């Protein structure tokens, strides 16, 4: 073993040359396509992220529009309910007023009918009293009664009038 301490080993040179040749070949034939695939993948991922962001924004926009439509629908429903309530209150007041007016007409009509019936009853009683008076006067004249007979006849007349009422 006593050899030359500065001995040159060609295997190291061959290994370095093989490595450099491998790097050159990889750079020329593999590195470009590999970088191209990596770039395409990066662009694809960016595109998908952009598309996802656009879809999220569109979903947010649709959500806001939906919420606005729901708010408008609730407001319209409340307005319809308020309007219906007001209309029903007005209609109720109109019905009550019409019913009151009709009851007043019926009451006035009834009072007029009562007054007319009372007047007719009074006229009938007056006619009967007049007829009876004429009848009594006729009887008095016919009989030419004395005072005692006239008193009896007057009592009979009063009794007849009492029975009529």
C-alpha positions as CSV (number, residue, x, y, z in Angstrom):
1,X,0.0,0.0,0.0
2,X,2.3,2.4,-0.5
3,X,1.1,4.1,-3.4
4,X,1.1,7.5,-4.7
5,X,-0.9,9.8,-2.3
6,X,-1.9,12.0,-5.2
7,X,-3.5,9.6,-7.3
8,X,-6.2,10.7,-9.6
9,X,-9.4,8.7,-9.6
10,X,-11.3,8.8,-12.9
11,X,-14.4,7.4,-11.3
12,X,-15.1,10.7,-9.6
13,X,-14.7,12.6,-12.9
14,X,-17.0,10.1,-14.6
15,X,-19.5,10.5,-11.8
16,X,-19.4,14.3,-12.1
17,X,-19.7,14.1,-15.8
18,X,-22.6,11.6,-15.6
19,X,-24.3,13.9,-13.1
20,X,-23.8,17.0,-15.3
21,X,-25.0,15.0,-18.3
22,X,-28.1,13.9,-16.3
23,X,-28.8,17.5,-15.3
24,X,-28.4,18.7,-18.9
25,X,-30.7,16.0,-20.2
26,X,-33.2,16.6,-17.4
27,X,-33.1,20.3,-18.0
28,X,-33.5,20.0,-21.7
29,X,-36.2,17.2,-21.8
30,X,-37.8,16.9,-18.4
31,X,-37.4,20.2,-16.6
32,X,-39.4,22.2,-19.3
33,X,-42.3,19.8,-19.5
34,X,-42.3,19.5,-15.7
35,X,-42.3,23.3,-15.3
36,X,-45.0,23.5,-17.9
37,X,-47.2,21.0,-16.0
38,X,-46.5,22.9,-12.7
39,X,-47.4,26.2,-14.4
40,X,-50.6,24.7,-15.9
41,X,-51.5,23.3,-12.4
42,X,-50.8,26.8,-10.8
43,X,-53.0,28.5,-13.5
44,X,-55.7,25.9,-13.0
45,X,-55.6,26.3,-9.2
46,X,-55.8,30.1,-9.6
47,X,-58.6,29.8,-12.1
48,X,-60.5,27.5,-9.7
49,X,-59.9,29.9,-6.8
50,X,-61.1,32.8,-8.9
51,X,-64.2,30.9,-10.0
52,X,-64.9,29.9,-6.3
53,X,-64.6,33.5,-5.3
54,X,-66.9,34.6,-8.1
55,X,-69.4,31.9,-7.1
56,X,-69.2,33.0,-3.5
57,X,-69.8,36.6,-4.4
58,X,-72.7,35.6,-6.6
59,X,-74.1,33.5,-3.8
60,X,-73.8,36.5,-1.4
61,X,-75.5,38.7,-4.0
62,X,-78.4,36.2,-4.4
63,X,-78.6,35.9,-0.6
64,X,-78.9,39.7,-0.3
65,X,-81.5,39.8,-3.0
66,X,-83.5,37.0,-1.4
67,X,-83.3,38.8,2.0
68,X,-84.4,42.0,0.4
69,X,-87.3,40.3,-1.3
70,X,-88.3,38.6,1.9
71,X,-88.2,42.0,3.7
72,X,-90.4,43.5,1.0
73,X,-92.8,40.6,1.1
74,X,-93.1,40.9,4.9
75,X,-93.6,44.7,4.6
76,X,-96.3,44.2,1.9
77,X,-98.0,41.5,4.0
78,X,-98.1,43.9,6.9
79,X,-99.5,46.7,4.7
80,X,-102.1,44.3,3.3
81,X,-103.1,43.3,6.9
82,X,-103.2,46.9,8.1
83,X,-105.3,47.9,5.1
84,X,-107.7,44.9,5.5
85,X,-108.0,45.8,9.2
86,X,-108.7,49.4,8.4
87,X,-111.3,48.5,5.7
88,X,-113.0,46.0,8.1
89,X,-113.1,48.7,10.8
90,X,-114.6,51.2,8.4
91,X,-117.1,48.6,7.1
92,X,-118.0,47.7,10.6
93,X,-118.7,51.3,11.5
94,X,-120.8,51.7,8.3
95,X,-122.8,48.6,9.2
96,X,-123.3,49.9,12.8
97,X,-124.4,53.3,11.5
98,X,-126.8,51.8,9.0
99,X,-128.2,49.5,11.7
100,X,-128.6,52.5,14.0
101,X,-130.2,54.5,11.3
102,X,-132.6,51.6,10.4
103,X,-133.5,51.2,14.1
104,X,-134.3,54.9,14.4
105,X,-136.5,54.7,11.3
106,X,-138.3,51.7,12.8
107,X,-138.7,53.5,16.1
108,X,-140.0,56.6,14.4
109,X,-142.4,54.5,12.3
110,X,-143.6,52.7,15.4
111,X,-144.1,56.0,17.2
112,X,-146.1,57.4,14.2
113,X,-148.2,54.1,14.1
114,X,-148.8,54.4,17.8
115,X,-149.8,58.0,17.5
116,X,-152.1,57.2,14.6
117,X,-153.7,54.3,16.5
118,X,-154.1,56.5,19.6
119,X,-155.7,59.3,17.5
120,X,-158.1,56.8,15.9
121,X,-159.0,55.2,19.2
122,X,-159.7,58.7,20.6
123,X,-161.8,59.5,17.6
124,X,-163.7,56.2,17.9
125,X,-164.3,56.9,21.6
126,X,-165.5,60.4,20.8
127,X,-167.8,59.1,18.1
128,X,-169.2,56.5,20.5
129,X,-169.6,59.1,23.3
130,X,-171.3,61.4,20.8
131,X,-173.6,58.6,19.6
132,X,-174.4,57.7,23.2
133,X,-175.0,61.3,24.1
134,X,-177.3,61.6,21.2
135,X,-179.0,58.4,22.2
136,X,-179.3,59.5,25.8
137,X,-180.6,62.9,24.7
138,X,-183.1,61.2,22.4
139,X,-184.3,58.9,25.2
140,X,-184.6,61.9,27.6
141,X,-186.7,63.8,25.1
142,X,-188.9,60.8,24.3
143,X,-189.6,59.9,27.8
144,X,-189.8,63.4,29.2
145,X,-188.8,61.9,32.4
146,X,-188.8,63.4,35.7
147,X,-185.7,64.2,37.7
148,X,-185.5,60.7,39.2
149,X,-185.8,59.1,35.8
150,X,-183.1,61.4,34.4
151,X,-180.7,60.5,37.2
152,X,-181.2,56.8,36.5
153,X,-180.7,57.3,32.8
154,X,-177.5,59.3,33.4
155,X,-176.1,56.5,35.7
156,X,-176.9,54.0,33.0
157,X,-175.1,56.1,30.5
158,X,-172.0,56.4,32.7
159,X,-172.1,52.7,33.3
160,X,-172.2,52.1,29.5
161,X,-169.3,54.4,28.9
162,X,-167.3,52.7,31.6
163,X,-167.9,49.3,30.0
164,X,-166.7,50.5,26.6
165,X,-163.3,51.5,27.9
